[in-house]
Amino acid sequence: RQTDRQTDRQTDRQTDRQTDRQTDRQTDRQTDRQTDRQTDRQTDRQTDRQTDRQKERKKERKKERKRERKKERKKKRKKERKKERERKKERKKERERKKERKKERERKKGRKKERKSNK
């Protein structure tokens, strides 16, 4: 009977150890999976943040280029308006010069007629 009990105890101990090992392995696997998931999530978040930052930088660069183009167009328009004003002034001066020349010619004609009529 004692040997039966001893054998039973031994068998129970072995079974307990085996169960413990199995449970430990399962727990280890579970812990490993959790750790892996957590690491994956962290990596995903990090990747997402990085991607977001890249997108944000890209947006900012695009906005900056747009502002620069707008600024350049504004400068160009300003320059063109200035040139147009200068051309208008030049045309106006030219018209005034023509009028002056015409008046001068008429005065000369008038003087010639006067001289002829005085003779």
C-alpha positions as CSV (number, residue, x, y, z in Angstrom):
1,R,0.0,0.0,0.0
2,Q,2.8,2.4,0.8
3,T,4.4,1.8,-2.5
4,D,1.1,2.4,-4.2
5,R,0.8,5.7,-2.3
6,Q,4.4,6.6,-3.1
7,T,3.9,5.7,-6.7
8,D,0.7,7.7,-6.8
9,R,2.4,10.7,-5.2
10,Q,5.3,10.4,-7.7
11,T,2.9,10.2,-10.5
12,D,0.9,13.2,-9.1
13,R,4.1,15.2,-8.8
14,Q,5.2,14.3,-12.3
15,T,1.8,15.3,-13.6
16,D,1.9,18.5,-11.6
17,R,5.3,19.3,-12.9
18,Q,4.2,18.6,-16.4
19,T,1.1,20.7,-16.1
20,D,3.2,23.5,-14.6
21,R,5.6,23.3,-17.4
22,Q,2.8,23.3,-19.9
23,T,1.1,26.2,-18.2
24,D,4.4,28.1,-18.1
25,R,4.9,27.5,-21.8
26,Q,1.4,28.7,-22.5
27,T,1.9,31.7,-20.3
28,D,5.2,32.5,-22.0
29,R,3.6,32.2,-25.4
30,Q,0.8,34.4,-24.4
31,T,3.1,37.0,-22.9
32,D,5.2,36.8,-26.1
33,R,2.2,37.4,-28.2
34,Q,1.1,40.3,-26.1
35,T,4.5,41.8,-26.2
36,D,4.7,41.3,-29.9
37,R,1.2,42.9,-30.4
38,Q,2.2,45.8,-28.2
39,T,5.5,46.3,-30.0
40,D,3.6,46.1,-33.3
41,R,1.1,48.7,-32.1
42,Q,4.0,51.0,-31.0
43,T,5.7,50.5,-34.3
44,D,2.5,51.2,-36.1
45,R,1.9,54.4,-34.1
46,Q,5.4,55.5,-34.7
47,T,5.1,54.9,-38.4
48,D,1.8,56.7,-38.4
49,R,3.3,59.7,-36.6
50,Q,6.2,59.7,-38.9
51,T,4.0,59.5,-42.0
52,D,1.8,62.3,-40.5
53,R,4.8,64.5,-40.0
54,Q,6.0,63.8,-43.5
55,K,2.6,64.6,-44.9
56,E,2.5,67.8,-42.8
57,R,5.9,68.8,-44.0
58,K,4.9,68.1,-47.6
59,K,1.7,70.2,-47.1
60,E,3.8,73.0,-45.6
61,R,6.3,73.0,-48.5
62,K,3.4,73.0,-51.0
63,K,1.8,76.0,-49.2
64,E,5.2,77.8,-49.1
65,R,5.7,77.2,-52.8
66,K,2.2,78.5,-53.5
67,R,2.9,81.6,-51.4
68,E,6.1,82.1,-53.3
69,R,4.4,81.8,-56.6
70,K,1.7,84.2,-55.5
71,K,4.3,86.7,-54.3
72,E,6.1,86.4,-57.6
73,R,2.9,86.9,-59.6
74,K,2.1,90.0,-57.5
75,K,5.6,91.4,-58.1
76,K,5.3,90.7,-61.8
77,R,1.9,92.4,-62.0
78,K,3.2,95.4,-60.1
79,K,6.2,95.6,-62.5
80,E,3.8,95.3,-65.5
81,R,1.5,98.0,-64.2
82,K,4.5,100.3,-63.6
83,K,5.7,99.7,-67.2
84,E,2.2,100.4,-68.5
85,R,2.1,103.7,-66.6
86,E,5.5,104.6,-68.0
87,R,4.3,103.7,-71.6
88,K,1.2,105.9,-71.1
89,K,3.3,108.8,-69.8
90,E,5.6,108.4,-72.8
91,R,2.7,108.3,-75.2
92,K,1.2,111.4,-73.6
93,K,4.6,113.2,-73.9
94,E,4.8,112.1,-77.5
95,R,1.3,113.5,-78.2
96,E,2.3,116.8,-76.5
97,R,5.5,117.0,-78.6
98,K,3.5,116.4,-81.8
99,K,1.1,119.2,-80.8
100,E,4.0,121.5,-80.1
101,R,5.6,120.7,-83.5
102,K,2.2,121.3,-85.2
103,K,1.8,124.7,-83.4
104,E,5.4,125.6,-84.3
105,R,4.8,124.8,-88.0
106,E,1.6,126.9,-87.9
107,R,3.4,129.8,-86.3
108,K,6.1,129.5,-89.0
109,K,3.5,129.4,-91.7
110,G,1.8,132.4,-90.1
111,R,5.0,134.4,-90.1
112,K,5.7,133.5,-93.7
113,K,2.3,134.7,-94.7
114,E,2.8,137.9,-92.7
115,R,6.1,138.5,-94.4
116,K,4.6,137.9,-97.8
117,S,1.7,140.2,-97.1
118,N,4.0,142.9,-95.8
119,K,6.1,142.9,-99.0
